[in-house]
Amino acid sequence: MNPSVPLARRSNTLSSSLGLGEKLFASSDERKFVDALEQGLAQVEEGLLAAMVFADEIADVTGRYLLEAGGKRVRPVLTLLTAQLGEGNNDEVIRAAQAIEITHVASLYHDDVMDDAPSRRGVPSAQNVWGNSVAILTGDLLFARASRIGASLGERILVLQAETFERLCLGQLHETIGPRADEDPIEHYIQVLADKTGSLISAAAQVGVIFSNAPEQYRPAVAEFGEKIGIAFQLIDDVIDLAGETDDTGKTPGTDLRAGVATLPLLYLRRLAQTDQDADDLLRRIERDVTTVYYGDAASESAAEADLTAAIAELRGHAVTQQTLAEAHRWSREAVEALAPLPQGPVKKALTRFAETIVERSK
């Protein structure tokens, strides 16, 4: 099978996807700053398309499949932003941004296999097109390609790549096996988010500092910012998962919940159900209907689907979902507070706006 996926309509401009528009950066110097970011992002995008070319025909198609499906390029944008603390968009910064983004895309192939996801970025997931083995091997190929780019940049990025990849794997492992009996499920979940998402976003922010030769004292600040904003990003996704289908996600309401993924609203509901009868009733209905929809007979599935849709809507309006939203905002605020060592100026202003835009996605 050799499907042709056209380049999706993308929201890669900084003004549309990250809120870095003319109203925020009105002065001439600030507009030059934004123009530099836009130009850097165009270079990254061009380089990604070139870097994802393989001599093997099937690898060439499968390797570019999710890249061409779109994406906001959050990680390259962060690299370009933090690079403005130093020399800006030099060749090493651009290549480092590409290596980070290819690592991210590679992880999506593996995630979709493990989650049995039907779609990604508005197109059928790779394993639904070519099967699990091809999807896994494609992810492996992309990890290798990211490492080749990293090798051209030297030891600093190779060490960071290795540490980040280890955390990505540990996060996926811990998500798969779940919390230990003596472990708080919510703390376990937040750590999974830090490892699976926060670590790579943190790495993206760090390579901008490293390869622009910015002052080393800025690196811990942007590393903490990246990890915390990654957690906030995923918590907002938990809220969005309960909302209606959107062009950005291509998901139906409760996709993760239906797949048995215990997102934060459900974890909060489980904790509340220990002392609240209404919460316990809602939890039981959700768990019953998920089981029936996926494991029941055909005659019972239709009624269970309707009940599950209603229960998801109830969860969406429940206090535990508002609690999740508040938690996302807390992580976003802490991310901004971590930027205190950075100098005042367009970079700090842009990173702050970036953090705000992440949590505004639920609106």
N, C-alpha and C positions, 0 to 999 in steps of 0.2 A: 504494500500500500504506500502510495507516494503523494499525499495530499499537498496541495499548494495553498498556503495560508498567506493572504495579502497582509501587508503592513497595516496594523490596526491604527485607528485614529488615536494618537497619543496625546497625553497631557504633560509633555516633558518640559514645556516652557516654565521658567521659574515663577512667572507671574500667575499662571493658572494653577499649577500643582502645589506650590509652596507659599503662595500669598506674598511674594516679593515683587509687588507691582509698583506702578509709578507713584501712587499715593504714599507708599512707605519710603521710597527712595526718590526724593524729589530734586535734590541738588545735582549739579553737574557731576561732581566727583562720585556721588552715590550711584548715578546712572551709569558711569563708566565701570563701577564695581559690578553692577548687574550685567552689563554688556560682556564683561570678562567672564562671568559665570556662564552666560548663554553660549559664548564662543567655546569655552572649555567643554561644556556639555555636548556641543555639536562634534567636537574632536573626539570625545569619549565614544559617542554613538557611532561615528565613522570607524573608529578603531575596533569597536566591538564586532561590527559586521565583518571586518577583515579578519579579526582574531578567531572567529567562530567558523571559518572555512576549513573543511577537511578534505583530504584527497579522496577518501572513501565516499562513495555516492550516498549510501544510506546514512552514514555518520554526518555528512554535510547537511542532509535534510533534517534529521532528528535533532542535531546540535543547535540549529538556528530556529527550531520550531517555537519554543517559548520566548526566545528573544524577540522574534518578529511579531509575536502576539501582543506585545506592548509592555506596559509597566511604567511606573513614574520615575524610575532611576533614582530613588531616594538616596541610596548609598553613594553613587558617584557625585551627586549634588553635595552631599556632606563633605566628601573629600575635597571638592573644589572650593567649598566655603572655607574650610579650615586652612586650605593652602593659601588663602589670601592673607593669612597672618604672617606669611613669609614672602617668598619670591613669586607666588602666584602659580599660573598654569604652565609650568615647565614640562618637558617631555616625560620626566619620571612621575610627576603627579598624574598625568593623563594615563600612563600605563598602569600605575597603581590603582587608579579608579577602575580601570577595565578589569584588572585581576579580581578586585573585590566584587564587582557586579557579576562576572562569570561564575565566581564561587557561589553567589546568591542564586543565580539561575540553575546551577548544577544541583543545589540543595532542593529546589522545587521539584525536579524530576523524582528524587528519592522520596520526598515528603508525600507526593501524590500517590506513589506506589503503596507506601505504608498506610496512608489514610484511605486508599481506594477512592480517591477523588474523581468524580466524573468529568470535571472541567477545571480549567485554569485560564484566567485572563480572557474569558469569553470564548474559548475554544475547547474542544475535547482534550482532556489530559493525555499526555504522551502514551501512557500505558493503555488507554482506551483505543488508541490508534494503532500502536505497534506491539502492545503486550508488555508485561512486567519486565522481562529480561532485557529487551531493547531499551526501555526507559531507564532501568538501573545502569546499564552499560553506558548510555548517553550521559547520565549524570557523572559517572566515573571519568569519561573522556573530558568533560568540561572541567572537572576538578584538576585533571592532569594539565589541561591547557592553561588554567589559572596559575598552576605551579610553574609552568614554563615561563610565563610572563613575570612571575615573582622572581624566578631564578635570574632573570636579566637585570633585576634591580638590586640583588645582593642579599646579604644575610639578614638585614633588619626586617624586611618584609617576610622572608621565609620563616623566621622565628614567630612573627606575629601570625602568619597564615597557619602554621602548625598548631599554635596555641588555640587559635580560633576554631580550627577544624575539630580539634579535640573536644572543645566545648559544644560545638554543634552536635557531634555524635553523642556526647553524654546527655545533652538535653533531650535528644530524640529517644535515647535509651530509657531515661528516667520517665519520660512521658509514656512510653510503651509499658513499662512494668508498674508504674503508679507509685504512690507513696508507701513507705514502710508502715507497719502497724503503729509504731511509736512516733510517726512523723505527722505534723499538721498538714492536711491536704492543701490548704491555701498557700502556706509557705512553700510547699513542694511545687505547686503550680507556678508561683512567681519565679522560683529558681529555674524552672524549665523555660519560662519565657526569657529570662536573662541569658540563658545559655543558647537557646535556639535562635533568638532574634537579636537580643541586646548585644551579644558578643560580636556579631558581624557588623552591626551598625557602629559599634564602638571602634572596631578595626578600621572602618571606612573613615571615621573622623581622625583617627590617629595617623593614617598614612598621608593625609593632607599636610599635617604638621611636619612629619618626618621628611617627606620628599620636597617640600618647599623650603626646607632649612629654616623653619620658624623656630623661635626660642623653645628649648626643650621643656621649660616650665609650663608651657601651654598644653603639653601632651596629656598629663593626668586629668586636667580639667575637661578636655574634649572627649577623653576616654569615658569618664563618668557620665558626661552629658549623653554620649551615644548609647551607652547601656541603658540608662534610665529612660531615654526617649524611646528606645526599642520596646521596653516593657509597656510604656504608655500606648505605643502603637498597637501592640497585640491586644491590650485590654479594650481599646476602642473597637478593634475587630470583633471582640466578643459581643459588644453591644450591637454592632452592625449585623452580625450573624443572625440576630433575632428580628432584624428589620426586613422590609420587603425586598424583592429582587432589584438589583441595580445594575447599570451597565458596567460599573467598575468591578463588581465581584462576580456577576453572573450566577449568583447563588440564590436558592429559594430560602425563605425564612427558616432558621433553625438547622441549617445544613450540618454544622459541626455537632450540634446536639443530636440530630438524627443518626449521625455516624458513631455515636457513643463517646464523643469527646466532651469531657467535663470542663467546660469553660467557667470563668469566674462567677457569672450569675447563677449557674447551677450549683457550684460549690457553696456559695453564700446561701442558696436555698436549702441545701442539705444541712448546713449548720443551723439555720433558723428552724428547720423542721423538727429539730430535737426538742424545741420548747413551744412551737407555734403550730396549732392544729391545722389552720388554713394552709400554711406552707407545706406541712406534711401531706395534706390532701393533694395539693398541686404537684408535688414531687412524685407521689405515687401514680398520679394520672399520666405524667410525662413518661415515667419509666415503664408503665404498663403499655402505653400506646406505642412507644418506640419498639418495644419487644414484639408487639403484635404486628406492626407494620413490616418489620424485617423478618420475623420468624413465624408469623401466623399463617393460616390458610387463606386462600384467595377470598373466601366469603367474608372473612372478618377484617381484611386489610382496609377495605374502603371506609368502613365506619371508623376504624382506628385512625386512619389518616385524617379524617375530618376532626376527630377529637384531639388529635395531636396538634393540628394546625391551630385549633382554638386554645389549647394549653400553651402553645408557644406565644400566641398573642397575649395571653394572660401573664406569662413570664416577662414579656417585653414591657408591660406596663407595671410590673411589680417593683417594690422598693429595692429588691436585690440588684436589679438592673441599674437603677439610679445609683446604688452604692458602688457598682462597678465603674460607672461613669465618673463618679467622684474620685475613686481610686486612680483612674487614669489621669485625671487632672492633677492629683497629688504628685504622681511620678513625673508629670510634665513640669510642674513647678520646681520640683527638686532638681530636674535636669537643668533648668534655667539657673537655679542657684549655684550649680556647679561651675557655671561660667564666670564666676566672680573674679578669678585671676586674669581673665582676658581684658585687654584694653578696650575702652569705649570706642565705638566706631561701627562701620557698616557690618563687619563680620559678626560682632556680638549682637547687633540689632537683627541681622538676618537669622542667626541661630535661635534667638528668642522668638522671632516670628515663625520660624520653622516648628518649634515646639508647640506654639499656639495652634498652628494649622493642623498639626497631627491630631489634636484632641477635638478640633472643630469638625472633623470628618463625620461625626455621628449626627450632625444637625441636618 
